[in-house]
Amino acid sequence: MHVELPEKRYYKIGEVAKAFNVNASLIRFWEKEFDIIKPKKNAKGNRLFTQDDIKNFKLIFNLVKERGFTLEGAKQKLKKNPESIFDHQEIINRLEAVKAELIKIKNQL
């Protein structure tokens, strides 16, 4: 999944939900379920997600939504061998970027 977010220090929950095409309630649920998601909160209590949180959401999204893991299975995978997921996700991200560039070139012709 290629997530389109502008380069920022913090993202609001609505921005994250829109980027992943999910409801904000799912973002809040995953935050409770996965301890690798640790948003900061402002004075009003609004969640502010960092680049690391976005990277972790990508991993969780990949495992749960794209690869069909259960929540428990995703938690175990993240605990057992997180490096392999990061490597796999990095390769996917690079391939998606190349694909996007190729589509841009194709559309210009």
Backbone bond lengths (Angstrom), bond angles and torsions (degrees), N, CA, C in turn:
res aa  C-N    CA-C-N  psi(-1)  N-CA   C-N-CA  omega(-1)  CA-C   N-CA-C  phi
1 M - - - 1.451 - - 1.520 109.22 -
2 H 1.300 115.10 127.67 1.460 120.45 177.26 1.522 107.45 -98.22
3 V 1.317 115.78 117.09 1.462 121.61 -177.43 1.516 108.83 -100.01
4 E 1.329 115.50 126.41 1.458 121.22 179.63 1.521 110.07 -97.20
5 L 1.323 115.72 105.13 1.459 121.05 175.28 1.521 108.18 -135.64
6 P 1.327 117.71 138.12 1.465 118.92 176.03 1.528 109.87 -65.45
7 E 1.306 116.05 155.03 1.475 121.03 179.73 1.522 108.68 -73.32
8 K 1.341 115.92 107.71 1.457 121.86 -179.70 1.521 109.02 -138.95
9 R 1.310 115.34 166.45 1.466 119.82 177.28 1.527 111.22 -78.84
10 Y 1.337 116.31 -40.70 1.462 121.55 -179.04 1.525 110.61 -133.25
11 Y 1.330 114.82 148.19 1.459 121.63 178.18 1.524 109.09 -124.83
12 K 1.333 116.24 139.73 1.458 121.22 176.03 1.529 108.29 -78.81
13 I 1.328 115.64 159.97 1.451 120.95 -176.17 1.535 111.68 -59.80
14 G 1.319 117.00 -36.54 1.464 120.44 178.78 1.522 112.53 -63.65
15 E 1.324 115.89 -38.60 1.466 120.09 177.92 1.525 110.97 -65.34
16 V 1.321 115.73 -41.25 1.464 120.55 -179.68 1.528 109.74 -66.74
17 A 1.320 116.65 -46.03 1.463 120.85 179.98 1.534 111.02 -60.10
18 K 1.320 116.45 -43.93 1.464 120.53 -179.68 1.530 110.61 -65.07
19 A 1.322 117.53 -41.82 1.461 121.30 -179.02 1.526 111.50 -61.97
20 F 1.340 117.00 -36.13 1.461 121.41 -179.41 1.531 112.25 -93.87
21 N 1.337 116.18 -2.14 1.464 122.36 -179.83 1.540 111.27 57.56
22 V 1.327 115.03 46.55 1.465 122.07 177.60 1.523 108.35 -133.24
23 N 1.321 116.03 169.06 1.465 120.47 176.45 1.525 110.30 -77.22
24 A 1.325 115.78 152.19 1.472 120.81 176.75 1.525 110.76 -60.23
25 S 1.330 116.67 -29.71 1.471 119.63 179.47 1.528 111.10 -63.00
26 L 1.337 118.11 -34.24 1.461 120.54 177.28 1.531 110.38 -68.11
27 I 1.321 116.51 -37.95 1.469 120.26 177.41 1.527 109.48 -61.66
28 R 1.338 117.04 -46.08 1.465 120.83 178.44 1.527 110.71 -62.77
29 F 1.332 117.07 -40.87 1.462 121.12 -179.89 1.523 110.59 -63.15
30 W 1.331 117.33 -47.54 1.465 120.26 179.98 1.528 110.61 -63.55
31 E 1.326 116.65 -34.46 1.474 119.75 177.31 1.530 110.17 -59.59
32 K 1.337 116.40 -41.39 1.465 120.32 179.10 1.525 111.93 -71.34
33 E 1.325 116.53 -36.40 1.458 121.49 -174.86 1.533 113.81 -78.81
34 F 1.320 116.98 -33.57 1.465 121.10 -173.70 1.521 109.46 -115.12
35 D 1.327 116.20 118.06 1.466 120.03 -176.29 1.527 113.50 -74.44
36 I 1.333 117.94 -4.46 1.469 119.19 176.58 1.531 111.73 -81.25
37 I 1.329 117.31 -9.46 1.462 122.10 176.58 1.520 107.28 -95.62
38 K 1.333 115.82 114.34 1.466 120.11 -176.42 1.531 110.30 -135.04
39 P 1.344 117.16 75.38 1.458 117.62 -179.59 1.525 111.85 -69.45
40 K 1.299 114.69 151.97 1.457 120.40 171.79 1.526 106.22 -81.88
41 K 1.318 116.41 162.11 1.462 119.51 175.78 1.520 108.74 -127.73
42 N 1.333 114.52 136.95 1.465 118.20 178.89 1.525 109.43 -82.61
43 A 1.320 116.45 -175.49 1.462 121.53 -176.42 1.528 112.12 -59.98
44 K 1.329 117.48 -30.47 1.458 121.98 178.90 1.530 112.08 -80.88
45 G 1.327 116.67 -9.97 1.461 120.13 -178.05 1.521 113.97 92.03
46 N 1.335 116.26 5.90 1.463 119.66 178.16 1.520 110.37 -73.41
47 R 1.330 115.46 140.09 1.454 120.72 179.51 1.525 110.69 -74.52
48 L 1.319 115.50 137.85 1.456 122.13 175.85 1.524 107.46 -126.35
49 F 1.323 115.78 111.83 1.458 121.57 -175.08 1.524 110.70 -92.52
50 T 1.331 115.97 140.47 1.461 122.58 -179.48 1.527 110.18 -94.54
51 Q 1.340 115.51 174.69 1.464 120.79 175.43 1.529 110.38 -58.95
52 D 1.335 117.63 -38.72 1.466 120.59 177.92 1.524 111.07 -62.78
53 D 1.326 116.63 -40.54 1.464 119.69 177.41 1.530 110.34 -61.40
54 I 1.330 116.64 -42.27 1.469 121.14 179.74 1.529 109.74 -62.63
55 K 1.327 116.32 -43.65 1.468 120.53 178.22 1.533 109.80 -60.11
56 N 1.322 117.07 -42.31 1.460 120.87 179.39 1.528 111.74 -68.64
57 F 1.334 117.22 -37.13 1.461 120.01 174.92 1.529 110.39 -61.14
58 K 1.327 116.64 -39.74 1.467 119.68 177.81 1.526 110.91 -59.95
59 L 1.327 116.31 -42.48 1.459 120.02 178.91 1.526 110.79 -63.35
60 I 1.317 116.13 -47.51 1.463 120.33 -179.20 1.524 110.18 -63.32
61 F 1.320 116.90 -44.63 1.465 121.65 179.34 1.521 109.95 -58.99
62 N 1.341 115.87 -45.20 1.459 120.28 179.39 1.522 111.10 -59.70
63 L 1.308 116.84 -46.87 1.463 120.32 -177.66 1.532 112.15 -67.85
64 V 1.331 117.08 -47.06 1.463 121.15 -172.12 1.526 112.13 -83.30
65 K 1.312 117.49 -51.40 1.466 120.99 -172.62 1.531 113.04 -85.13
66 E 1.328 117.23 -38.44 1.461 119.67 -174.76 1.527 112.94 -93.39
67 R 1.321 117.02 -35.01 1.464 119.83 -176.82 1.522 113.24 -104.69
68 G 1.335 117.91 -4.65 1.453 121.81 172.14 1.523 116.54 78.22
69 F 1.325 117.50 19.82 1.462 119.97 176.92 1.526 109.64 -69.00
70 T 1.327 116.02 149.21 1.458 119.90 168.62 1.529 106.95 -75.15
71 L 1.320 116.55 167.26 1.467 118.84 177.82 1.525 110.15 -60.66
72 E 1.324 116.39 -42.91 1.466 119.92 179.86 1.524 110.46 -64.87
73 G 1.325 116.75 -41.03 1.466 120.41 177.98 1.518 111.84 -63.36
74 A 1.329 116.56 -40.10 1.468 120.82 178.35 1.526 110.39 -65.33
75 K 1.336 116.78 -41.40 1.468 120.17 178.34 1.521 110.60 -61.13
76 Q 1.323 116.82 -43.93 1.461 120.78 179.64 1.525 111.14 -64.13
77 K 1.320 116.74 -42.83 1.471 121.23 179.68 1.527 110.13 -62.20
78 L 1.319 116.69 -42.18 1.463 120.78 179.38 1.526 111.43 -65.55
79 K 1.342 116.91 -34.62 1.461 120.26 -179.95 1.520 111.37 -77.02
80 K 1.340 117.04 -41.93 1.473 120.91 -173.11 1.515 113.49 -73.10
81 N 1.320 116.38 -49.42 1.462 119.03 -171.63 1.527 111.12 -145.15
82 P 1.337 117.51 62.98 1.469 118.91 -176.83 1.525 113.50 -64.20
83 E 1.340 117.38 -28.25 1.465 119.66 -178.78 1.519 111.54 -61.36
84 S 1.329 117.35 -40.39 1.457 119.70 -178.56 1.521 110.93 -65.77
85 I 1.334 116.80 -34.08 1.461 119.88 178.36 1.520 109.47 -68.73
86 F 1.350 117.01 -43.46 1.458 120.39 178.99 1.522 110.24 -60.30
87 D 1.343 116.79 -45.35 1.464 120.31 179.04 1.519 110.62 -60.48
88 H 1.345 115.84 -46.79 1.453 121.54 -179.33 1.527 110.25 -61.33
89 Q 1.329 116.67 -45.90 1.455 120.70 -178.56 1.526 110.97 -66.22
90 E 1.335 117.30 -37.24 1.468 120.62 178.71 1.527 110.37 -63.40
91 I 1.311 116.88 -42.01 1.472 120.92 178.19 1.526 109.55 -62.84
92 I 1.334 116.58 -44.55 1.465 120.70 178.61 1.526 110.53 -60.76
93 N 1.321 116.92 -44.87 1.467 120.48 179.98 1.524 111.31 -60.56
94 R 1.323 116.75 -43.27 1.465 120.10 179.62 1.522 111.44 -65.05
95 L 1.326 116.38 -42.90 1.462 119.76 178.91 1.522 111.69 -64.42
96 E 1.331 116.63 -38.15 1.465 119.81 177.82 1.526 111.00 -65.95
97 A 1.329 116.99 -37.06 1.470 120.38 177.56 1.524 110.37 -65.33
98 V 1.326 116.95 -42.32 1.470 121.27 177.53 1.527 109.61 -63.13
99 K 1.328 116.60 -44.09 1.467 120.97 179.16 1.529 110.54 -59.34
100 A 1.341 116.42 -44.92 1.463 120.62 -179.83 1.526 111.15 -60.90
101 E 1.335 116.13 -41.58 1.472 120.23 177.85 1.525 111.18 -64.18
102 L 1.314 116.68 -43.17 1.469 120.43 179.29 1.528 111.33 -63.36
103 I 1.324 117.24 -39.64 1.468 120.47 177.73 1.518 110.19 -64.75
104 K 1.351 116.30 -40.23 1.466 119.94 177.06 1.521 111.00 -59.62
105 I 1.330 115.96 -46.13 1.470 120.74 179.76 1.525 109.64 -62.78
106 K 1.322 116.92 -44.39 1.462 120.59 -179.18 1.520 110.73 -60.50
107 N 1.332 117.14 -41.08 1.459 121.05 -178.74 1.522 113.08 -70.53
108 Q 1.324 116.89 -20.86 1.464 120.71 178.66 1.520 111.78 -80.45
109 L 1.323 117.18 -19.01 1.468 121.11 -178.13 1.497 112.33 -77.19
